[in-house]
Amino acid sequence: MRTMFLAVLLGMTIILAQSALSQNAFTPDQVKYGPAPAFVQPGAQLAVLEGDPMASTGDFTVRFKMPAGYKIAPHTHPARENVTVLSGTLKVGMGDKFDEAKMMAFGAGSFAYLDPEMHHYAMADGETVIQIHGMSPLKIIYINPQDDPSAGKK
């Protein structure tokens, strides 16, 4: 009887440990994408890995999947943004005007951090997945307010 109780207890411990692990670690097939926030153009997808990127404070990590040719107009962020390219190529330009000729290409494995005062824009060269981590809120402040797809939807 005692052996059976210990076996059941051990089994429950393993299940609980696996459940806790699934909340803190992900294999690629466990990353669940959904629609991206309204402050970016439709077509991209977002997966939240940790934290609440829309909260007023706290850490977050997200993955952002963009189709080929997807563009993000010139913008800034309220806090530092740390970006790692996981697949595809992310093209990034600096400044207040989108100019593809002035963009640099960053392939898989590339990393960049962008401080709040850095005016930048981006484009996916082929389907591209980036991972972004930083301090909430994850927000885009467009240089030209007319570029904000959520304008008027608030």
Backbone as a ProteinNet text record, in pm:
[ID]
protein_1_A
[PRIMARY]
MRTMFLAVLLGMTIILAQSALSQNAFTPDQVKYGPAPAFVQPGAQLAVLEGDPMASTGDFTVRFKMPAGYKIAPHTHPARENVTVLSGTLKVGMGDKFDEAKMMAFGAGSFAYLDPEMHHYAMADGETVIQIHGMSPLKIIYINPQDDPSAGKK
[TERTIARY]
82.1	0	87.3	189.2	277.8	351.2	395.9	465.3	374	247.2	151.9	132.2	119.9	103.7	224.3	345.2	466.8	473.5	431.1	430.8	333.4	214.2	115.1	169.1	227.7	284.2	395.8	482.9	590.8	533.5	431.9	368	307.3	239.4	179.6	288.1	398.7	509.2	567	583.2	635.8	539.2	409.8	309.8	311.8	316.6	321.8	449.7	561.3	687.7	682	625	612.9	520.2	412.3	318.3	385.7	462.1	532.6	636.8	706.5	807.8	745.7	627.7	565.4	527.9	518	486.9	612.1	728.3	853	951	921.3	1010.5	925	973.9	896.8	985.5	935.3	997.8	929.3	989.6	929.1	783.5	749.3	611.5	511.9	560	472.7	443.8	512.5	490.6	361.3	265.2	132.9	118.9	104.2	89	-58.8	-83.9	-216.7	-200.9	-308.9	-300.4	-209	-142	-56.5	-144.1	-91	-169	-211	-314.3	-370.1	-274.8	-167.9	-75.5	25	15.3	95.3	-0.8	49	-33.5	-80.5	-199.9	-246.7	-151.5	-150.2	-69.5	38.1	83.7	185.1	115.3	193.2	141.6	232.7	175.1	249.8	229.4	336	329.4	392.8	322.8	375.9	440.7	570.5	643.3	648	658.5	658.2	618.8	555.3	514.2	390	359.8	246.6	300.4	319.2	379.5	294.4	167.2	80.5	64	126.8	117.9	193.6	172.1	242	385.5	416.3	553.2	573.2	698.5	732.8	808	875.6	949.4	853.6	893	816.8	912.3	869.7	936.5	827.6	839	742.3	816.8	746	794	698.1	755.6	678.9	709.7	606.5	622	562.9	645.8	604.3	611.5	511.6	519.9	620.5	663.1	757.1	702.5	788.3	750.8	679.8	655.7	586.7	670.4	606.4	677.4	623.1	712.8	676.9	734.8	646.3	683.7	777	846.6	937.4	866.8	938.7	880.1	988.2	943.8	1027.1	948.8	1011.4	947.5	968.6	880.7	898.6	1012.8	1056.8	1166.7	1256.8	1374.7	1467.3	1400.6	1426	1374.7	1495	1495.6	1602.8	1548.6	1612	1559.2	1661.6	1616.4	1697.1	1623.2	1692	1632.5	1646.1	1532.8	1534.3	1535.2	1463.2	1461.9	1429.9	1469.4	1447.7	1548.4	1514.1	1602.3	1519.5	1563.5	1499.6	1584.1	1521.7	1589.3	1549	1648.6	1624.3	1692.1	1619.7	1674.7	1656.8	1741	1733.7	1687.2	1601.1	1555.5	1405.4	1359.2	1217.6	1140.8	1210.7	1145.6	1185.6	1085.4	1112.4	1187.3	1308.4	1391.5	1460.8	1406.3	1459.6	1606.5	1649.4	1789.1	1886.3	1839	1926.1	1916.9	1847.7	1829.6	1946.1	1976.3	2075.8	2000.6	2056	1992.9	2054.9	1967.8	2010	1948.6	2033.4	1987.3	1971.6	1928.4	1907.4	2032.2	2010.7	2120.7	2162.3	2116.3	2152.2	2078.6	2141.4	2084.1	2106.6	2007.9	2021.2	1938.5	1982.1	1895.8	1877	1756.5	1717.9	1668.4	1738.7	1699.5	1580.6	1507	1383.9	1399.3	1512.6	1527.5	1566.2	1585.4	1628.8	1509.1	1504.4	1398.7	1439.1	1354	1388.3	1262.5	1286.1	1178.9	1229.7	1137.8	1178.8	1095.7	1150.7	1083.9	1132.2	1040.6	1075.4	1115.4	1234.5	1282.4	1261.7	1148.5	1105.6	1034.1	965.2	900.4	1007.6	982.6	1082.6	1019.4	1093.5	1051.5	1158.5	1113.9	1205	1154.7	1246.7	1210.7	1245.9	1150.5	1168.9	1152.4	1247.9	1230.5	1266.6	1206	1230.6	1135.2	1115	1025.1	893.3	784.3	651.8	634.2	550.6	467.6	540.5	505	548.7	457.9	516	437.2	518.6	450.2	513.6	459.9	551.5	515.5	560.5	465.6	498.4	544.4	647.5	697.7	586.5	522	408	281.8	200.5	81.4	-12.1	-8.6	-94	-51.8	69.7	115	58.4	-0.3	-52.8	-184.6	-184.3	-307	-416.7	-382.2	-484.1	-545.7	-496.2	-551.4	-700.1	-777.3	-921.4	-993.3	-918.3	-980.1	-982.5	-930	-916.5	-1044.8
-118.4	0	125.8	126.2	240.2	260.1	153.5	161.7	221.8	181.7	236.1	386.5	426.7	568.2	649.1	596.9	666.4	675.7	571.1	572.3	677.4	685.7	786.1	926.3	944.1	1073.6	1114.4	1021.7	1049.8	1087.4	1014.1	1044.8	1183.4	1219.4	1353	1460.4	1434.4	1529.9	1552.1	1444.9	1456.5	1536.4	1509.5	1583.4	1730.8	1762.1	1902.4	1970.3	1900.1	1956.8	1984.2	1893	1913.6	2030.1	2040.8	2151.1	2284.7	2291	2415	2448.2	2347	2368.5	2422.8	2374.2	2419	2566.1	2624	2765.4	2852.4	2793.3	2869	2836.2	2734.2	2693.1	2645.7	2674.7	2642.2	2578.3	2473.7	2425.4	2501.3	2509.2	2588.5	2552.8	2424.1	2385.3	2423.7	2466.9	2508.8	2659.3	2733.9	2878.3	2901	2965	2986.8	3131.8	3151.2	3285.9	3322.2	3451	3506.8	3637.8	3710.8	3838.5	3936.4	4020.1	4123.9	4237.7	4321.3	4435	4530.1	4607.6	4700.6	4813.9	4834.6	4943.6	4907.9	4787.4	4751.3	4710.6	4714.9	4680.1	4534.4	4503	4363.7	4276.1	4148.3	4053	3986.8	4054	3997	3917.4	3832.9	3754.4	3772.7	3760	3779.6	3660	3618.5	3515	3573.2	3566.3	3613.9	3494.8	3506.6	3399.7	3419.3	3545.5	3571.6	3715.1	3734.8	3867.2	3914.4	4041	4105.1	4226.9	4215.9	4327.2	4453.8	4443.9	4561.7	4620.8	4561.1	4613.4	4745.1	4816.7	4944.9	4924.5	4810.3	4778.5	4627.8	4587.2	4445.2	4401.3	4288.8	4231	4160.4	4153.4	4075	4017	3907.2	3849.2	3805.5	3849.9	3812.7	3769	3697.4	3667.8	3733.3	3790.7	3866.5	3805.3	3747.4	3681.1	3771.3	3803.5	3894.7	3825.2	3846.8	3791.8	3871.3	3814	3882.1	4018.6	4119	4253.6	4335.9	4279.6	4350.6	4470.7	4585.6	4708.9	4769.2	4827.7	4905.7	5045.7	5143.7	5283	5338	5448.4	5508.4	5532.5	5494.9	5501.3	5499.8	5514.2	5495.4	5406.8	5378.7	5301.8	5376.4	5359	5428.4	5373.2	5252.4	5189.9	5116.4	5077	5003.2	4877.4	4848.4	4727.8	4643.1	4517.1	4423.1	4323	4313.4	4234.9	4131	4006.6	3898.5	3843.5	3831.6	3773.6	3621.9	3553	3407.4	3338.1	3395.7	3338.3	3448.2	3426.2	3526.9	3639.7	3752.2	3869.6	3992.3	4064.3	4189.5	4303.9	4390	4508.6	4625.1	4703.2	4813.8	4939.2	5049.6	5179	5276.4	5377.8	5478.4	5609.9	5680.6	5810.5	5823.6	5939.1	5974.2	5942.2	5894.6	5865.4	5725.5	5645.8	5509.4	5518.1	5464	5465.3	5330.1	5244.4	5108.4	5106.2	5204.9	5210.9	5230.6	5283.1	5310.9	5203.6	5093.4	4989.3	4891.1	4838.6	4732.1	4601.3	4491.9	4360.7	4283.7	4224.5	4145.4	4006.8	3905.9	3768.3	3698.7	3573.1	3492.3	3492.8	3511.3	3517.5	3659.9	3756.6	3896.7	3948.1	4045.2	4107.5	4257.3	4332.7	4477.9	4526.1	4634.2	4700.5	4843.2	4891.8	5024.5	5104.1	5212.7	5298.4	5385.1	5439.7	5513.7	5629.1	5695.1	5810.9	5773.8	5645.9	5603.7	5591	5676.9	5672.6	5566.8	5467.5	5357.2	5302.9	5221.5	5156.2	5020.1	4931.8	4794.2	4733.2	4624	4551.1	4406	4314.1	4172.7	4138.4	4083.2	4036.1	3884.8	3839.7	3701.1	3687.6	3575.4	3557.5	3567.2	3646.9	3675.2	3664.8	3603.2	3594.3	3659.9	3755.1	3819	3794.3	3796.8	3789.4	3923.4	3980.3	4110.6	4091.2	4146.5	4146.4	4283.4	4315.7	4445.3	4470.3	4598.3	4640.6	4688.3	4645.8	4687.7	4837.4	4901.7	4843.9	4834.8	4733.1	4723.5	4818.1	4921.4	5025.4	5086.4	5124.1	5194.2	5336.5	5430.7	5571.4	5614.6	5627.9	5659.5	5805	5825.5	5961	6041.7	5980.5	6042.8	5975.4	6045.5	5982.9	5918	5963.3	5903.2	5759.5	5718.9	5581.7	5482.8	5531.4	5445.4	5382.5	5248.8	5182.7	5178.5	5203.1	5201.4	5338.9	5440.9	5575.5	5574.6	5629.3	5634	5507.8	5404	5277.3	5267.5	5367.4	5360.2	5396
0	0	0	86.1	94.7	-37.8	-103.9	-231.7	-337.5	-337.7	-433.6	-408.1	-281.7	-247.7	-296	-272.4	-316	-468.1	-537.8	-684.7	-736.7	-676.5	-716.4	-686.1	-568.9	-530.6	-626.6	-661.8	-756.3	-893.1	-937.6	-1066	-1066.7	-958.3	-949.1	-947.8	-880	-874.8	-1014.4	-1089.5	-1226.6	-1313.4	-1302.8	-1382.3	-1345.4	-1215.5	-1173.2	-1221.3	-1215	-1261.4	-1411.5	-1487.9	-1631.9	-1662	-1584.3	-1603.3	-1574.9	-1465.2	-1431.4	-1537.7	-1586.4	-1688.8	-1816.6	-1852.6	-1976.8	-1970.2	-1852.2	-1837.6	-1845.4	-1829.1	-1823.9	-1936.1	-2013.8	-2121.6	-2238.8	-2360	-2479	-2584.4	-2647.8	-2769.9	-2883.4	-3001	-3108.5	-3138.7	-3130.2	-3161	-3050.9	-2934.9	-2825.5	-2827.7	-2912.4	-2921.5	-2999	-2934	-2993.3	-3037	-3167.7	-3224.1	-3235	-3221.1	-3241.5	-3316	-3332.8	-3404.3	-3331.3	-3407.9	-3350.2	-3299	-3209.8	-3158.7	-3270.4	-3242.5	-3341	-3377.3	-3298.5	-3329.9	-3438.8	-3496	-3613.9	-3725.8	-3848.2	-3964.3	-3953.9	-4002.2	-4003.3	-4085.9	-4053.4	-4129.2	-4045.8	-3940.7	-3851.8	-3741.8	-3674.2	-3562.8	-3442.6	-3322.9	-3199.1	-3107.1	-3041.2	-2937.5	-2812	-2701.1	-2573.6	-2503.7	-2476.1	-2409.2	-2258.7	-2215.4	-2072.1	-2045.4	-1931.1	-1890.5	-1964	-1943.2	-2009.8	-2083.5	-2215.6	-2289.1	-2289.3	-2256.1	-2255.9	-2116	-2015.6	-1879	-1868.6	-1760.3	-1743	-1696	-1634	-1592.5	-1598.9	-1587.1	-1583.4	-1707.7	-1696.3	-1808.9	-1903.3	-2030	-2127	-2229.3	-2291.5	-2407.7	-2504.1	-2629.3	-2732.7	-2857.8	-2941.6	-3076.6	-3174.1	-3277.8	-3377	-3512.5	-3575.8	-3705.3	-3813.2	-3914.8	-4021.3	-4156.5	-4241.5	-4377.4	-4460.2	-4570.1	-4660.6	-4699.7	-4695.3	-4736.5	-4630.4	-4514	-4406.7	-4362	-4345.9	-4311.1	-4182.2	-4105.7	-3988	-4008.8	-4012.1	-4039.5	-3930.4	-3958.4	-3859.3	-3725.1	-3617.3	-3484.1	-3376.9	-3253.2	-3134.7	-3037.6	-2922.8	-2816	-2684.7	-2586.7	-2459.3	-2374.5	-2403.5	-2328.8	-2428.1	-2382.3	-2468.2	-2520.8	-2647.7	-2713	-2752.5	-2711	-2743.2	-2844.6	-2960.4	-3071.7	-3117.1	-3128.6	-3184.3	-3305.9	-3418.1	-3538.6	-3527	-3527.8	-3515.5	-3650.9	-3747.7	-3882.6	-3982.2	-4105.5	-4208.8	-4197.3	-4257.2	-4254.6	-4220.3	-4119.6	-4081	-4134.4	-4212.8	-4262.7	-4172.8	-4129.5	-4037.8	-4090.3	-4080.9	-4117.4	-4002.6	-3998.7	-3893.7	-3954.3	-3879.7	-3925.1	-3922.4	-3972.8	-3967.4	-4094.9	-4199	-4326.6	-4372.3	-4410.9	-4458.4	-4590.6	-4594.7	-4715	-4725.7	-4809.9	-4821.5	-4862.9	-4938.3	-4983.1	-4866.7	-4754.7	-4639.5	-4531.1	-4560.9	-4459.9	-4459.3	-4340	-4324	-4301.9	-4352.3	-4339.1	-4222.1	-4140.3	-4025.4	-4037	-4056.1	-4070.5	-3937	-3944	-3824	-3736.6	-3607.7	-3511.3	-3477.9	-3554.6	-3528.5	-3405	-3338.8	-3220	-3226.4	-3178.6	-3167.6	-3049.8	-2989.2	-2891.4	-2937.1	-2917.4	-2964.1	-2844.7	-2813.8	-2702.8	-2742	-2643.7	-2672.3	-2771.5	-2772	-2861.1	-3004.9	-3032.2	-3165.7	-3260.8	-3360.3	-3461.9	-3564.5	-3585.6	-3674.9	-3743.6	-3845.9	-3921.1	-3962.5	-4002.3	-4030.6	-4142.4	-4195.8	-4304.3	-4302.7	-4328.2	-4336.1	-4479.2	-4493.9	-4623.8	-4623.8	-4674.7	-4660.7	-4527	-4504.3	-4374.6	-4266.7	-4165.7	-4062.9	-3924.8	-3831.9	-3693	-3607.3	-3524.1	-3429.7	-3288.5	-3194.3	-3053.4	-2991.1	-2918.1	-2854.5	-2704.7	-2628.9	-2484.2	-2430.4	-2318.9	-2257.8	-2143.9	-2115	-2008	-2068.2	-2008.8	-2053.4	-2028.9	-2106.8	-2211.3	-2345.3	-2422.5	-2561.6	-2638.9	-2691.7	-2756.7	-2869.8	-2975.2	-3087	-3090.2	-3093.8	-3106.6	-3245.7	-3336.6	-3475.3	-3487.8	-3568.7	-3595	-3662.3	-3760.4	-3827.6	-3773.6	-3693.3	-3634.6	-3736.8	-3861.8	-3964.8	-3997.4	-3959.2	-3982.6	-3882.2	-3774.1	-3668	-3713.2	-3737.1	-3783	-3676.9	-3549.9	-3445.3	-3422.7	-3491.6	-3474.5	-3505.9	-3414.9	-3435	-3390.6	-3350.9	-3305.8	-3154	-3087.1	-2941.1	-2872.1
[MASK]
++++++++++++++++++++++++++++++++++++++++++++++++++++++++++++++++++++++++++++++++++++++++++++++++++++++++++++++++++++++++++++++++++++++++++++++++++++++++++

